Amino acid sequence: MAKEKTQYTCNECGGSSPKWLGKCPHCNAWNTLIESVAESTAPAKNRFASLAKTAEVTTLADIDATDVQRTPTGHDELDRVLGGGIVEGGVVLIGGDPGIGKSTLLLQALDSLQRSGQKTLYVTGEESGAQVALRSRRLGLDGSQVSVLAEIQLEKILATLDHVRPAIAVIDSIQTVYSEQLTSAPGSVAQVRECAAHLTRAAKASGTAIVLVGHVTKEGALAGPRVLEHMVDTVLYFEGDTHSSFRLIRAIKNRFGAVNEIGVFAMTERGLKGVSNPSAIFLSQHSEPVPGSCVMVTLEGTRPMLVEIQALVDSGGPSPRRLSVGLDRDRLAMLLAVLHRHAGVACMDQDVFVNAVGGVRISEPAADLAVMLAITSSLRGKPLPKGFIAFGEVGLAGEVRPAPRGQERLKEAAKLGFSVAVVPKANLPKKNDKAFEGLTIHPVERIDEAMDVVRGL
């Protein structure tokens, strides 16, 4: 492959320069020039020639739209996040902290796909082939026939993909791949953008599904240019504490399925195993009810999941602390103000700590009611009744707003043996529904009503 010329493009105005400059010669902005490949004017050498296929303008009604074919990976939790399985020609980007289990899970998935008759390829840029083989033996994948390529040069990887034609290929990781067309180092913005673009075009042209492993920054975001997430079809984040045995995979973007789905895994000596009942992870392990604990039902994609919210209220100094783990800290401050104004529960001189058990992150406002009840329970030193759940959004005026798909949440709670529920009045199910047998439901419209209900239990 002939080496193409490079140019430097301004992020602000789009202007170009044949050499790097501290200031853009077009818009005079500083430090905005980024290295890129200069496009050739000759059609035969155009790097986008493979995409320049003649197409006619047509209407949506005339297009034959069929459901995409999916190939299960052999891991139900991973298939759930992907929307049912791997899609032909799809590009998946998966990121997570170092050592959280990205390579382990993908190696297990490739082995399952290979044993089901799919041709697979594992491209490793961070480890040697011997290291990957040692990991496969530790995982119990004896006799695995997964093809392995230890390579970081993009042109050689593309040539191998064109020659082997695998059904699915894993690139571990995209930050280690470099192209000879650019002079910058592997992992730079230009290299990551260009290499990901070439691999995406190769996947669409050949039908090979490609999984890109991405590094993350200290803030937890995927390293590299933001355009990387726009190019791919699916973006998955690996979450969880490396000191815990449980891991979560969350879908942030999915062109072939629902977003915000999660898959729950447990790290074992034989690799990652799917957890079919994740509610058991996040529920209380207390033999008797304790103050400051309230169980809520959250929705992660299409899955209702029970999570324990713990609160600790303690006497603070002149500047009381508000700390939350797994919940929005700014929303916690707002809920404390609502609790004081509309329920008469004052925490101005108290330190307030709130935690979602199990390392799960709850972003939906349906956790408001459970958080406020847990704080009140801790402040007064009185535990909530055994088998108690609550969910609902609380507004600034003290009203309790309904949560989406409330009946599914209640059915999940009833199925797991909970007996008392405080929910928004709009989420009250129909009478004589056998799915809620054994569950006493208390509908409320305001936060002070919820406090009165809890006092009477």
NULOMI-79013 format. One record per residue (C-alpha): y negated, x negated, z; residue in three letters. Coordinates in steps of 0.2 Angstrom, whole numbers, plus 5000, padded with zeros to 4 digits. Example, Ala and Ser with C-alpha at 12.3 -4.5 7.8 and 13.67 -1.06 7.14 Angstrom:
502249385039ALA500549325036SER
//
This chain:
500050005000MET498349934995ALA497149905008LYS495650015007GLU493849975011LYS493150035027THR491450105031GLN490550165046TYR490050345048THR488750415060CYS489350545072ASN487550625072GLU487050645054CYS488650605044GLY487750455036GLY488750305031SER488450115031SER489549975024PRO489449875040LYS489249915058TRP487449925065LEU486849965082GLY485650105075LYS486050225062CYS484950185046PRO484850365042HIS484450455058CYS483950305069ASN485250365083ALA485950225093TRP487850185095ASN488450325084THR489250225069LEU491250245070ILE492350145058GLU493250255045SER494150235028VAL492950235013ALA493550365001GLU493950304983SER493150384968THR494650354958ALA495850514958PRO497450414958ALA496950314974LYS496250464983ASN497150475000ARG496950665000PHE497850674983ALA499450744991SER498450894997LEU497550934981ALA498651064974LYS498051194963THR497951364972ALA497351534966GLU496251644976VAL497151804982THR496951944995THR497851945012LEU498752105007ALA499552014992ASP500151865003ILE502051875008ASP501851845027ALA503551815035THR503951755053ASP504151565054VAL505851495057GLN506151415074ARG507451285080THR507851295098PRO507751135107THR509151165119GLY507951185134HIS507451365138ASP505851315147GLU505251205133LEU505651335120ASP504651465130ARG503051355130VAL503351315111LEU503451505107GLY505351505104GLY505751325097GLY505151195085ILE504351255069VAL504651165052GLU503251055048GLY502351095064GLY501450955074VAL501450955093VAL500350855104LEU501050825122ILE500050735135GLY500250695153GLY500050565167ASP501050405166PRO502850425172GLY502750615173ILE504250635161GLY503550655144LYS504750525136SER506250585146THR506050765141LEU505850725123LEU507350615122LEU508350745130GLN507750875118ALA508050755103LEU509850735109ASP510150915110SER509450945093LEU510550805086GLN512150875094ARG511751045086SER511750965068GLY509850925066GLN509350745060LYS508150665073THR507050515074LEU506250435089TYR504850315085VAL504450205100THR502850105101GLY502850065120GLU504650015123GLU506049925114SER507550005107GLY508549925121ALA507450005134GLN507650175126VAL509550155125ALA509550115144LEU508550275148ARG509750375138SER511250305148ARG510350345164ARG510050525158LEU511950535155GLY511750545136LEU513250445132ASP513650415114GLY511950485108SER511650475089GLN509750495090VAL509050375077SER507750255085VAL506350155077LEU505350025087ALA503750015076GLU501850035078ILE501250015060GLN500850175052LEU501350135034GLU503050075040LYS503250235050ILE502750345035LEU503950255024ALA505350275036THR504950465038LEU505050485019ASP506650385018HIS507650465032VAL506850645031ARG507250695049PRO507050875054ALA506050825070ILE505250655074ALA504450595090VAL502950475090ILE502850395107ASP501450365107SER500050405095ILE498850275104GLN500050135100THR500050165081VAL498850075070TYR498450075051SER498149915041GLU496750005032GLN495649995048LEU495149835057THR494949915074SER496249895088ALA497650025091PRO497050165103GLY495250155096SER494450325091VAL494550275072ALA496450225073GLN496950375083VAL496050495071ARG496650415055GLU498450395061CYS498550575067ALA497850635051ALA499150545040HIS500550595051LEU499950775051THR499850775032ARG501650695031ALA502350835042ALA501550975031LYS502150895015ALA503950855020SER504350995032GLY504750875046THR504150935063ALA503250795072ILE502950775091VAL501450655096LEU501450595113VAL499650565119GLY498950465134HIS497750545146VAL496150485154THR495750475173LYS495050645172GLU496650715165GLY496050755147ALA496950685132LEU496250515127ALA495550485110GLY494450595099PRO494350785102ARG494750815084VAL496550755088LEU496850925097GLU496051015082HIS497250935069MET498850975078VAL499651155079ASP500151145097THR499451055112VAL500551045128LEU499950965145TYR501250895157PHE500650935175GLU501250905192GLY501250775206ASP502250625202THR502850625220HIS503550795218SER505150835209SER504350985200PHE503450975183ARG502451105174LEU502151105155ILE500751215150ARG500251265132ALA498351245129ILE498451285110LYS499851355100ASN499651415082ARG501451485082PHE501551575099GLY500551625115ALA499451505124VAL499451475143ASN501351495144GLU502151375156ILE503851295158GLY504451235175VAL505651085176PHE506450995191ALA506650805189MET508450755194THR509450595192GLU510050665175ARG508250695169GLY507250855168LEU508151025171LYS507351195168GLY506951305183VAL507451485178SER506651565194ASN504951465197PRO504351585210SER505551505222ALA504651345221ILE502951415225PHE503451535239LEU503351505258SER504751405267GLN504251475284HIS505551565294SER504151675302GLU502451725295PRO501051595300VAL499151615300PRO498251575284GLY499651605272SER499651745258CYS500751765243VAL499951825227MET500751865209VAL499951765196THR500251775177LEU500551625167GLU500651675149GLY501951815149THR502751765165ARG502351845182PRO502551715196MET502351725214LEU501351585222VAL500851555240GLU499051535244ILE498751435260GLN497051425269ALA496551325284LEU494851365293VAL494351245307ASP492651215316SER491551095306GLY489950995309GLY488251025302PRO488851015284SER490451115283PRO491651065270ARG492451175256ARG493951105248LEU495151185236SER496751115227VAL497351215213GLY495951335213LEU494051335207ASP492951255221ARG491451345215ASP492351515216ARG492851475233LEU491051455239ALA490651625230MET492151715239LEU491551645256LEU489851725253ALA490551895248VAL491751885263LEU490251865274HIS489051995266ARG490352135263HIS491752105276ALA490752035290GLY491851875291VAL490751725294ALA491251545290CYS489551465289MET490051335303ASP491851315298GLN492751195287ASP493751295274VAL495251215265PHE496251315252VAL497851255243ASN499051335230ALA500751275235VAL501851185223GLY500451095213GLY500151245202VAL498451275196ARG497751455196ILE496251495185SER496351685184GLU495151785196PRO496651895202ALA496851765216ALA495251815224ASP495951945236LEU497351835241ALA496251695245VAL495051795255MET496451875265LEU497251705269ALA495551635275ILE495251785286THR497051765293SER496751585297SER495051615305LEU495751745316ARG497451655320GLY498451815315LYS499751805302PRO499951935288LEU501552045289PRO503151975282LYS503452025264GLY501652045261PHE500752015244ILE499052045237ALA498152015221PHE496452075213GLY494752005207GLU493352025219VAL491552055213GLY489951995220LEU489652175226ALA491252175236GLY492252285224GLU494052245220VAL494352245202ARG495952275193PRO497052135187ALA497852135170PRO499652195169ARG499652245187GLY501252345186GLN502252195179GLU501652095194ARG502152225206LEU503852245198LYS504152055200GLU503652065219ALA504852215222ALA506252125213LYS506051975225LEU506152085240GLY504252105245PHE503852265255SER501952275257VAL500652255244ALA498752275244VAL498152295226VAL496652365217PRO496652555215LYS496652545196ALA498352445197ASN499252585207LEU500852625197PRO501452805193LYS502352905207LYS504252905207ASN504452745198ASP506152675204LYS505552495199ALA504452495215PHE505752555227GLU505552475244GLY503752415241LEU502352505250THR500752495240ILE499052505248HIS497752535234PRO495952475239VAL494252485230GLU493252365241ARG493552205251ILE493152295268ASP494452425264GLU495752285261ALA495252205278MET495452375286ASP497152395278VAL497752225284VAL497152255302ARG498152415303GLY499852335297LEU
//
